[in-house]
């Protein structure tokens, strides 16, 4: 199946630092999603990207859809303790008979030290 | 709205036992999904449903069954529990066909010994 490769697998940073993580695929995607999973909770959608080259922000989060449509990155500026969690890049199979089925990357675990 | 609720939160099963993981949503969503999350991995789709009475297999359906008799409920059944089914199970729902915004429940942690 089509795989999503996220890097890094984990990050340990100090509060206030900026964070950058990315996701690559061997296949072209039409939609990139970034979800966050807080400890002990289910994932929550952070950002959705629909066009190659698109740059979208959500507060301190910024994500970009790569020009080749095979990659995406997520940046978090001025990290705070509540940024702790697992960040997933996700492919959406939206459209046709796909019924919104999602394919998750393996995740980037973020730890923020106060 | 409570959103998506799952019960139980945690369960220990012996090999060969059966159980049903419950999932209920109060958002009147047509689309519902079951995922499993193994340690260090992303979520994998087990089964999904596009409406009452309609279900289909996802990526990893073996060892599981589902039913969808109402819009609100989407239970997941394990008939013969195996250690490989030790995982965290998440139920999710969405309103629009192809919607990227899926609303997840808090998960059920299952340990099979």
Interface residues (C-beta under 8 A of the other chain):
Chain A: X1 X4 X9 X31 X33 X40 X41 X42 X43 X44 X45 X48 X88 X90 X92 X93 X94 X95 X98 X99 X100 X101 X102 X103 X104 X105 X106 X107
Chain B: X4 X31 X33 X40 X41 X42 X43 X44 X45 X48 X50 X56 X58 X59 X90 X92 X94 X96 X97 X98 X99 X100 X101 X102 X104 X105 X106 X107
